[in-house]
Each structure stands twice: as structure tokens, then as C-alpha cells.
Amino acid sequence: FDTVYGMKTLSKRQKEVLDYIHAYTLEHDYPPSYREIGEHFGLSSAATVAQHVNALQTKGYLEKQWNGSRSVSLTRGAKSHITKRAKAVTGGSNVVELELLGKVAAGTPIDALENPESVSVPQEMIGRGKHYALEVQGDSMIEDAICDGDILVVASRESARPGQTVVALVDGESATVKRYRPEPGGWISLEPANEKYKPIRVRGDQVQIRGIVAGVIRRYNVN
């Protein structure tokens, strides 16, 4: 890595570890354990794995989580950096075509999916199962580095874990992208990542999960 996007330089092995954690998380919806990282790279010493992980934390690419051995996840800055790095190689062969189904609101809900088109997506963003793409409209997820005009790569799912960023249908007719938070009593909170907006709180039977956000592609106007 270089520092063009404001992130600190990584060694070759640190980059490989980060890419593995990123790819594993996209495929499984949770990060690898230290043991799995060690097995993937042929590292028998847990201390060596910890050394690489600690370096990535110090440099701002990983952050600690609460859940035991699966205790790290990519920071927002790291996700944004990987997305930009992937954009730099989309002219190569590791690109797949996804259906661009329409626009989804990062604000208040808007009309759901429109006529399909197609968009080129880096292969590394695609995990298992069906994926599709949506264009973001609005700024309610800007603190998660999801901006107006971005293209979301979405893994088609009908359920999600608390805290995941999802594409959801509200009342069966309007699509929105928000963080998914179940609440007691069968309620669901669809939370923005922008303090200007309030959560959308609805009953569980009013929400249908249509996918989990797996990646973001940003297109720049250079004209």
C-alpha cells in the first residue's frame, strides 16, 4: 500500500493478512479467528499472527471487537481504502458484471428497484451466493463511507445479524440502506450513519431484508 488515500504503509505480509481478513469476512459474514489466519499462512505461532494483527490495528486498518477469538474487523478507513484500491484495477480481468437494479435510499425510503442495467465490479468484492448492485441516493450513511452516487455491491440475503448494513424493503414497497438493529418486542430499528437523520423504527413484519452490503464502489466525475 502507499499513502495516497491517507492510510499508513503496510508490509507485503501485512497487506496479505488484511486482504485475507477482508475476503474471509465477505464470504462468511464474520472475520477469521487467529487460528484460521495462522493456518491460511502456515504460521504455527499465535504470537506471529498477533504481531501482524497488532500492526494492522496500530496503523488503523483493524479494530478490536468484543466476540472472543473472532476479535477484529476492518475499520471504515480500511474498507474505503480497499474499495479505492480495487477501483484502480477494474480495467483488468478480475472483474464481474452485476445487475444494477436501480437506486436505494441513504436517507428516507424511496421507490424500490427499477429496470436492471449492469455494472463492472472487482471480483474480490464477490463472496458466495447471488449478488447485485444498487446506486445510492442520499447521505444518511456517509459516516460509514457510503455516499450519494456510490454503487453498492449487495449479497442477496433474507436475514442479517445486528449491526450489519442491509438493503431493506419497508412496508413491501420502498427500499432503503441502513444498519440493522432488532429491538425487544419484535421491533426493528433501521439506523442511519449520519446524525442529521433519525432511525426508522418499524415492526418486524413491516421489514424484508433483501441483502447485506458487501462493498462500495465510488465513481468520480473528472469532466
C-alpha positions in Angstrom: 0.0 0.0 0.0 1.0 3.6 -0.5 -0.3 6.6 1.4 -2.2 8.3 -1.4 -5.5 7.7 0.5 -4.2 8.8 3.9 -3.5 5.3 5.2 -0.2 4.2 6.6 2.1 1.9 4.5 1.9 -1.9 5.0 4.5 -4.5 4.5 3.8 -7.2 1.9 2.7 -9.8 4.6 0.5 -7.2 6.4 -1.2 -6.4 3.2 -1.8 -10.2 2.6 -3.2 -10.6 6.1 -5.5 -7.7 5.6 -6.7 -8.9 2.2 -7.4 -12.4 3.7 -9.4 -10.9 6.6 -11.4 -8.8 4.1 -12.1 -11.7 1.7 -13.0 -14.1 4.5 -15.4 -11.6 6.1 -17.1 -11.0 2.7 -17.6 -14.7 2.2 -18.6 -15.7 5.7 -20.1 -12.5 7.1 -17.8 -12.7 10.1 -14.0 -12.4 10.4 -11.5 -15.3 10.7 -10.1 -16.3 14.0 -6.4 -16.0 14.8 -6.1 -19.8 14.3 -7.6 -19.6 10.8 -5.3 -16.8 9.9 -2.3 -18.8 11.1 -3.5 -21.9 9.2 -4.0 -19.9 6.0 -0.5 -18.5 6.0 1.2 -21.6 7.5 2.1 -19.7 10.7 2.3 -22.1 13.7 2.9 -19.4 16.2 -0.1 -17.5 17.6 2.3 -14.8 18.6 3.3 -14.2 15.0 -0.3 -13.9 14.0 -0.9 -11.5 16.8 2.1 -9.4 15.7 0.6 -8.9 12.2 -2.9 -8.2 13.6 -1.5 -5.7 16.2 0.5 -3.9 13.5 -2.7 -3.6 11.4 -4.6 -2.2 14.4 -1.8 0.3 15.2 -1.8 1.5 11.5 -5.6 2.0 11.6 -6.7 -0.9 9.4 -8.3 -3.2 12.0 -10.2 -2.6 15.2 -11.0 -4.9 18.1 -14.4 -6.4 18.6 -15.9 -8.0 21.7 -16.6 -11.5 20.5 -13.6 -13.6 21.6 -11.3 -15.3 19.1 -13.0 -13.5 16.2 -12.0 -10.2 17.7 -11.0 -8.0 14.8 -12.8 -6.3 11.9 -11.8 -3.8 9.2 -12.1 -0.1 10.1 -14.2 2.2 7.9 -10.9 3.7 6.6 -9.6 0.3 5.6 -12.8 -0.6 3.8 -12.8 2.7 1.9 -9.1 2.2 1.1 -9.6 -1.3 -0.3 -12.5 -0.1 -2.4 -10.4 2.7 -3.9 -7.5 0.3 -4.5 -9.9 -2.2 -6.2 -11.2 0.6 -8.5 -7.6 1.2 -9.7 -7.5 -2.3 -11.2 -11.0 -2.6 -12.6 -9.5 -2.4 -16.1 -8.0 -5.9 -15.6 -9.6 -9.3 -16.0 -10.7 -9.8 -12.4 -14.0 -8.0 -13.0 -17.5 -9.4 -13.0 -20.8 -7.9 -14.3 -23.6 -7.4 -11.8 -27.1 -6.3 -12.4 -27.6 -2.7 -11.4 -31.2 -2.9 -10.3 -31.8 0.7 -9.5 -31.4 3.2 -6.7 -31.7 2.8 -3.0 -32.1 5.5 -0.4 -29.5 6.5 2.1 -32.0 8.9 3.6 -35.7 8.4 3.7 -37.0 5.4 1.8 -37.6 5.9 -2.0 -39.1 3.8 -4.7 -37.8 0.3 -4.8 -35.8 -1.4 -7.5 -36.1 -0.2 -11.1 -35.2 -1.6 -14.6 -32.0 -3.7 -14.5 -28.7 -2.4 -16.1 -25.2 -3.8 -15.5 -22.1 -2.6 -13.7 -18.5 -3.9 -13.6 -17.4 -4.9 -10.1 -14.0 -6.2 -8.8 -14.0 -9.9 -8.3 -12.7 -9.6 -4.7 -15.9 -8.0 -3.6 -18.0 -11.0 -4.5 -18.4 -13.8 -2.0 -20.7 -16.8 -2.1 -24.2 -16.7 -3.5 -26.1 -14.2 -5.6 -25.0 -10.6 -5.7 -26.5 -7.4 -7.3 -25.7 -3.7 -7.4 -27.6 -0.6 -6.4 -26.9 3.1 -6.7 -27.0 5.1 -3.5 -29.3 8.2 -3.3 -28.8 10.4 -0.2 -26.3 10.9 2.6 -27.7 9.2 5.6 -24.9 6.6 5.6 -22.0 9.0 5.0 -20.2 8.2 8.3 -19.9 4.6 7.0 -18.2 5.9 3.8 -21.4 5.3 1.8 -22.1 8.5 -0.2 -24.6 9.8 -2.7 -23.9 8.3 -6.1 -21.9 5.3 -4.8 -22.6 1.8 -6.2 -23.3 -0.8 -3.5 -22.4 -4.4 -4.1 -25.1 -6.4 -2.2 -25.0 -10.0 -1.2 -28.6 -11.3 -1.6 -29.8 -12.4 1.9 -33.2 -12.6 3.7 -31.7 -12.2 7.2 -29.0 -10.2 8.9 -27.1 -10.0 12.1 -27.4 -7.0 14.4 -25.2 -4.1 13.2 -24.9 -5.3 9.6 -25.6 -2.7 6.9 -28.6 -4.0 4.9 -30.8 -3.2 2.0 -34.4 -3.5 3.3 -37.9 -3.1 2.0 -40.2 -1.1 4.3 -43.9 -1.9 4.0 -43.1 -4.0 0.9 -42.6 -1.1 -1.4 -39.8 1.3 -0.5 -36.1 0.3 -0.4 -33.5 1.8 2.0 -30.0 1.1 3.1 -29.4 1.2 6.9 -27.8 -0.6 9.8 -30.0 -3.4 11.1 -30.9 -3.4 14.8 -33.5 -5.7 16.2 -35.2 -4.5 19.4 -37.3 -6.1 22.1 -40.9 -6.7 21.4 -40.5 -7.6 17.7 -39.5 -4.1 16.6 -36.7 -3.3 14.1 -34.6 -0.1 14.1 -33.0 0.8 10.7 -30.2 3.1 11.8 -28.5 5.8 9.7 -24.8 6.7 9.9 -25.4 10.5 9.9 -26.5 12.4 12.9 -28.9 14.5 10.7 -31.2 11.6 10.4 -33.3 9.6 12.9 -33.6 5.8 12.9 -36.6 4.2 11.1 -38.4 2.2 13.7 -40.9 -0.3 12.4 -42.5 -3.7 13.4 -40.6 -6.8 12.3 -43.4 -7.7 9.9 -43.0 -4.4 8.1 -39.4 -5.1 7.0 -38.0 -7.5 4.5 -34.2 -7.9 4.3 -33.1 -8.0 0.6 -29.4 -8.1 1.1 -26.3 -7.2 3.0 -23.9 -4.6 1.8 -20.6 -6.3 0.8 -18.7 -3.4 -0.9 -18.9 0.1 -2.2 -17.7 1.5 -5.5 -17.2 5.2 -5.9 -17.4 6.9 -9.3 -15.7 10.3 -9.8 -16.7 13.0 -12.2 -13.5 14.1 -14.0 -15.1 16.3 -16.6 
